[in-house]
Amino acid sequence: MNGNIHLKYADERDKSYGVAGMAIAVVAYDCEDMLASVSIDAAPGHNLEFGNEMAFNGNPRLSAKLAWNELLKHYRLATGLLVANAMSRHYVQHRRRLPGETQRALHDVLHTCGAADEVQLDADEVDEVLTSNYQFFDRLFQMQVVHDATHRLASDLVAQRTLSAAEVLDRLAAMMRVL
């Protein structure tokens, strides 16, 4: 059986909670300046639109260590987006912890997608990134203010389909004050 079935959206409402969770991850990682918009109508994998700051094409003036740190930062954020998507859908929408099948699916995706190759992480380092994201978002998605912000953002996404970065930040303002 394909483990990715545990990561697929059940319906539009489920997708809105997943996209809301990813927007919350962007804010939690202080990367909101990179966000351009969010949409539940976008093609899979393109529900969050980022500005040019998110694209890292290398810079010959950066040292190898600084370039690697920038790639690692983007990998941690991308992993956080995946984890926050799943946690938002389970913790907030369904009010339950992540099932073991979903945790395994997250693990499998991160080990097979090839993104860790760009950062040259071995399996143990990929697991460390996943574990740190899991622990961080586990704490975050247990907070009532995060639940309230997620419900509001998911509801507005269903109603409006696409929100600008400013609209997302407006809906997450109360949550941002406590982070």
Sequence and secondary structure as in RCSB ss.txt:
>XXXX:A:sequence
MNGNIHLKYADERDKSYGVAGMAIAVVAYDCEDMLASVSIDAAPGHNLEFGNEMAFNGNPRLSAKLAWNELLKHY
RLATGLLVANAMSRHYVQHRRRLPGETQRALHDVLHTCGAADEVQLDADEVDEVLTSNYQFFDRLFQMQVVHDAT
HRLASDLVAQRTLSAAEVLDRLAAMMRVL
>XXXX:A:secstr
  GGGGTS SSHHHHHHHHHHHHHHHHHTT GGGEEEEESSS TT SEEE GGG     TTS HHHHHHHHHHHH
HHHHHHHHHHHHIIIIIIS S   HHHHHHHHHHHHHSSHHHHHT  HHHHHHHHHHHHHHHHHHTTSHHHHHHH
HHHHHHHHHHSEEEHHHHHHHTHHHHHH 
